[in-house]
Amino acid sequence: MTYYTLSDKGLVRANNEDYTESLGITWCNHEGKEIELTALILADGMGGAAAGEFASSLAVNSIRQNIVNNIFARSPENFLETDRTEFLEEYIQSANSAVYEKATANAEMKGMGTTIVTGIVYRNSMALAHVGDSRAYKFANNKMTRITSDHSLVQEFINAGQLSDEEAFDHPQRNIITRALGMNMSVKVDKKNIPLNYGDIIMFCSDGLCGYARDNEIEEVFAQYYRQENTDLKELARKMIELACKNGGGDNISVSFYQHLKKF
């Protein structure tokens, strides 16, 4: 399997407010060519009672439905020929509206929201979009690179030169995010295209992992379990969750992986 997703409530939280899915879509066109897309979607919800769980699942379900429906509504060829980051931004705005409308219409859900990170792989690239502090990493050539920038207060301090990454990791305000779905009628979305080579791995994660394990610790797990031809993504996911739990497991932990095993 070239993609895999796993979520765990961790060692402290009673509920799991994360929600994540990965899916593959394959079809054959009129020329007899098989076309394959892979999509990853991960959300980390917030809010009282069960509102966080509802927000994250609503956002993921909305984006997944839009991906599947719009590929075929627009025609697969049209979808593939267009900048897919634009579609992802459109889908995130739609998910934001869904969460915002529920939050404003129901008193018990007031203030709920969610992060989101989502990507679509086609041929040798991933269209990527995100809001909040859920992250995307790329492991390639035995090196891990963070490919998203957190929408958080401590990241703003880092950008301003007021904090180092190490200082931000333990900062008392590290959990304050500056963007989330459901807070306003629209949301600013960061998006980009990520080139992929054979064997590269993309990982999405909630801050239940990257908030409890430093990047060098996460990279060590990658290096230990990575195989260029066919990494056991199920084992890799379990090891990432074990790492977060070993370091306290104070939040829900979610990971979603894709390994690029196609040659074009």
C-alpha positions in Angstrom: 0.0 0.0 0.0 1.4 3.4 -1.0 -0.7 5.4 1.5 -1.8 4.8 5.1 -3.5 6.7 7.9 -3.7 6.1 11.7 -5.0 8.1 14.6 -4.8 7.5 18.4 -6.3 9.5 21.3 -2.9 9.4 23.2 -2.4 8.8 26.9 -4.3 11.7 28.4 -7.3 12.8 26.4 -10.6 11.0 26.9 -11.7 11.7 23.3 -10.0 11.9 19.9 -10.7 15.2 18.3 -8.4 14.4 15.3 -9.9 13.1 12.1 -7.9 11.8 9.1 -8.4 9.9 5.9 -6.4 8.8 2.9 -7.8 7.6 -0.4 -6.8 6.4 -3.8 -8.8 7.1 -7.0 -8.1 5.1 -10.2 -9.8 5.2 -13.6 -9.0 4.2 -17.1 -9.5 6.8 -19.9 -10.6 6.4 -23.5 -7.0 5.7 -24.6 -6.7 2.8 -22.2 -4.4 4.6 -19.9 -4.8 4.0 -16.1 -4.8 7.3 -14.2 -4.3 7.3 -10.4 -4.7 10.0 -7.8 -4.0 9.8 -4.1 -5.4 12.2 -1.5 -4.5 12.7 2.1 -6.7 14.8 4.5 -5.9 15.5 8.2 -7.7 17.7 10.7 -7.2 18.5 14.4 -10.4 19.8 16.0 -11.0 22.1 18.9 -14.0 23.1 21.0 -15.9 22.2 24.1 -17.7 18.8 24.6 -17.7 16.9 21.3 -17.5 20.0 19.2 -13.8 19.4 18.2 -14.6 15.9 17.0 -17.5 17.2 15.0 -15.5 20.0 13.4 -12.6 17.8 12.3 -14.8 15.1 10.9 -17.1 17.6 9.1 -14.1 19.3 7.5 -12.5 16.0 6.3 -15.8 14.7 5.0 -16.5 17.9 3.2 -13.1 17.9 1.5 -13.2 14.2 0.6 -16.6 14.6 -1.0 -15.5 17.6 -3.0 -12.4 15.8 -4.2 -14.3 12.8 -5.4 -17.3 14.7 -6.8 -15.4 17.4 -8.6 -12.9 15.1 -10.3 -15.7 13.6 -12.3 -18.0 16.6 -12.4 -15.3 18.7 -14.1 -14.1 15.7 -16.1 -10.9 14.0 -15.0 -8.9 15.5 -17.8 -10.0 19.0 -16.9 -9.2 18.4 -13.2 -5.7 17.1 -14.0 -4.8 20.0 -16.4 -5.7 22.7 -13.8 -3.6 23.8 -10.9 -4.9 21.5 -8.2 -3.9 23.8 -5.4 -6.7 26.1 -6.6 -9.2 23.2 -6.2 -7.8 22.5 -2.7 -8.2 26.1 -1.6 -11.8 26.0 -2.9 -12.5 22.8 -1.0 -11.0 24.2 2.2 -13.1 27.3 1.9 -16.2 25.1 1.5 -15.2 23.1 4.6 -14.6 26.3 6.5 -18.1 27.5 5.6 -19.6 24.2 6.8 -17.9 24.4 10.1 -18.6 28.1 10.6 -22.3 27.7 9.9 -22.6 24.8 12.3 -20.7 26.7 15.0 -22.8 29.9 14.6 -26.1 28.0 14.4 -25.6 25.8 17.5 -24.8 27.4 20.9 -23.2 24.2 22.2 -20.8 24.3 19.2 -19.9 28.0 19.5 -16.1 28.5 19.1 -15.4 25.1 17.6 -12.9 24.9 14.8 -10.2 22.7 13.2 -6.9 22.7 11.5 -6.6 21.2 8.1 -3.8 19.8 5.9 -4.7 18.1 2.6 -2.9 17.1 -0.5 -3.5 15.4 -3.9 -0.8 13.4 -5.6 -0.8 13.1 -9.4 2.2 11.8 -11.3 5.3 13.4 -9.8 3.9 16.1 -7.6 1.6 16.7 -4.7 -0.7 19.8 -4.6 -0.7 20.8 -0.9 -2.8 23.2 1.1 -3.1 23.8 4.9 -4.5 26.0 7.7 -3.4 25.9 11.3 -0.5 24.0 12.9 -1.0 20.5 11.6 2.1 19.8 9.5 3.4 18.1 6.4 6.9 16.7 6.2 8.8 15.2 3.3 11.4 12.4 3.7 13.8 12.2 0.7 17.4 11.3 0.3 17.7 10.2 3.9 16.6 13.7 5.1 13.4 15.0 6.5 12.1 18.5 5.6 9.2 20.4 7.0 7.1 21.6 4.1 4.5 23.6 5.9 4.8 26.6 8.2 2.6 26.6 11.3 -0.1 29.3 11.6 0.7 29.8 15.3 1.8 32.5 17.7 5.2 30.9 18.3 5.8 30.6 14.6 5.2 34.3 14.3 7.8 34.8 17.1 10.2 32.6 15.1 9.6 34.5 11.9 10.3 37.8 13.8 13.6 36.4 15.2 12.3 36.5 18.7 12.4 32.7 19.3 14.4 29.7 18.1 12.7 26.5 17.1 14.0 24.9 20.2 12.6 27.7 22.4 9.3 27.5 20.6 9.0 23.8 21.3 8.5 24.3 25.0 7.0 27.8 25.0 3.9 28.3 27.2 2.0 29.8 24.2 2.9 27.1 21.7 -0.7 25.8 21.4 -2.1 29.2 20.3 -2.9 29.1 16.6 -3.6 32.1 14.4 -5.7 30.4 11.7 -8.3 27.7 11.8 -11.4 26.6 9.9 -14.7 27.8 11.5 -13.5 31.0 13.1 -14.7 33.3 10.3 -16.7 33.3 7.1 -13.5 32.8 5.1 -10.0 31.7 5.9 -6.5 32.3 4.4 -5.1 29.2 2.9 -1.4 28.4 2.3 -0.8 26.3 -0.8 2.0 25.0 -2.9 3.1 22.1 -5.2 5.7 19.6 -3.9 7.8 17.7 -6.4 8.1 14.0 -5.8 10.8 11.5 -6.8 10.7 7.7 -6.6 10.7 6.5 -2.9 9.9 9.9 -1.4 7.5 9.9 1.6 5.1 12.6 2.6 3.7 12.6 6.2 0.9 14.7 7.5 0.6 14.9 11.3 -1.3 16.7 14.1 0.5 18.5 16.8 0.0 15.4 19.0 3.1 14.2 17.2 5.2 17.3 16.4 4.2 18.9 19.7 5.7 16.0 21.7 8.6 15.0 19.5 11.2 17.2 18.0 11.9 17.1 14.3 15.2 15.3 14.8 13.4 12.5 16.8 10.8 12.2 14.0 13.6 12.1 11.4 15.3 9.3 13.4 12.1 7.1 13.1 11.9 7.8 9.4 15.6 6.8 8.9 15.2 3.6 10.8 12.1 2.3 9.1 12.4 3.8 5.6 12.8 1.5 2.6 13.0 3.1 -0.9 11.2 0.3 -2.6 8.4 -0.3 -0.2 8.3 1.2 3.3 5.9 -0.5 5.7 3.7 2.5 6.3 1.6 0.7 8.9 4.7 0.1 11.0 6.0 3.6 10.4 2.7 5.0 11.6 2.7 2.9 14.7 6.3 3.9 15.5 5.4 7.6 15.2 2.5 7.2 17.6 4.7 5.2 20.0 7.3 8.1 19.9 4.6 10.7 20.8 3.3 8.5 23.7 6.8 7.8 25.0 7.2 11.6 25.2 4.0 12.0 27.2 1.2 11.4 24.7 -0.7 14.4 26.1 -2.7 15.1 22.9 -4.4 13.1 20.2 -1.9 11.8 17.6 -2.7 11.4 13.9 -0.4 10.6 11.0 -1.1 10.1 7.3 1.5 8.8 4.9 2.1 8.6 1.1 5.1 6.9 -0.5 5.8 7.7 -4.2 6.4 4.4 -5.9 5.5 5.4 -9.5 8.0 6.1 -12.3 6.9 8.4 -15.1 
